[in-house]
Amino acid sequence: MDTEKIIKVLLSGAINYPVISDWGGCINKLPTLIVDPGQTTEAVRLLSTPNSIAIDEFTKEDRIRDILSTRRSSCVIIPYSGQKGDKIIRVICSLIRTREISALPILITEKPFVEDPEGLQFFIFISGKMSGITIDWSMVVPPVGSLPVVREKYMESVATAENNEEGFWIAAACFMFPRIGRTHEYELILETAKQMVETDENCRETDDLSEEFIEVLNKWQNETRFNSVYELPYLEKTAIANIEGSVFYDAEHLYIPEILFKEICKQLLSYVPIGVLKHRISEDGILKVDKSGGYTVKRTYYNEAEDRLTMRVMRFDRSRTNELGEMDFVTACEMRKEIHI
């Protein structure tokens, strides 16, 4: 999903919250924005409007209740590290479910995994850097006198909503119709709202994700006739010239650049956030994390002049990437290289 469109839907939900609520729209879960490491500040920037307010997980319960019940047309931004446990999440979710809020709370976290057995949170995923993005938040505020048009679009679009979350975010998208009009851009905004709901549902169903990843990896190498595999640590010029499009290996591991990993997993990533996929396959021992828990590692290699160089790659347990009864990934690629298929 497009980051700019996700932010616009979130801002529209916040700014237009009182009207959506008056029309019967509501949320049952705390919107939780999961961003890449180091991107919290940028997410706060993009969600900030003249009427926004930021609080943190150390804010007292009475203060949280006061802010969420008295502010209107406002985004209440909560950067979250988990240092104080999940108390703030439970406090806000209680207010949401008892309909005691008039502003939209949005939790922002860099934790790449989902732990929500009670279904308290609505997960929204943004991948990549946001520093180059700017949002004209006025685009989500309909012109004076246009609410009847918005309501008509809302009633038309919400009829197919399967739950409160889907209905609410569809409503948020509808508020942009007067500014955008019946255009392809509006359809993409509406589709983004629906995809947010689908992603929240899909990110919780990860039991078979590791098996799916192994299947996708091997299917990809067969269908693309992939053979750009190179043994470390000594690399030839051909390999060094195409590091981002190659797979490297040693006796125990496969090393895949992240850009190639995303290409391989394009089908999976159409319905599962990359952070969820990485977490699941690392949890199952397929993807090996570094000492700090990061999903990429620095790997040393040498060029033909024996200069010592490094690349940043994702490290996989080689023995875990093969489908049962099938040929080893590297062996298949090397054989293909030898016979020039």
ABEGO torsion letter per residue (X at the ends): XBAAAAAAAAAAAAAAAAAAAAAGBBBABBBBBBBBBGAAAAAAAAABBAABBBBBAABBAAAAAAAAAABBGBBBBBBBAGAAEAAAAAAAAAAAAAGABABBBBBBBABABBBBAAGABBBBBBBEBAAABBBBAAAABBBBGAAAAAAAAAAAAAAABABAAAAAAAAAAAAAAAAAEBBAAAAAAAAAAAAAAAAAAAAABAAAAAAAAAAAAAAAAAAAGBABBBBOABBBAAAAAAAAABBBBBAABBBBBAAAAAAAAAAAAAABBAAAAAAAAAAAGABBBBAAGBABBBBBBBBAAGBBBBBBBBBBBAAAABBBGBBBAAAAAAAAAAAGX
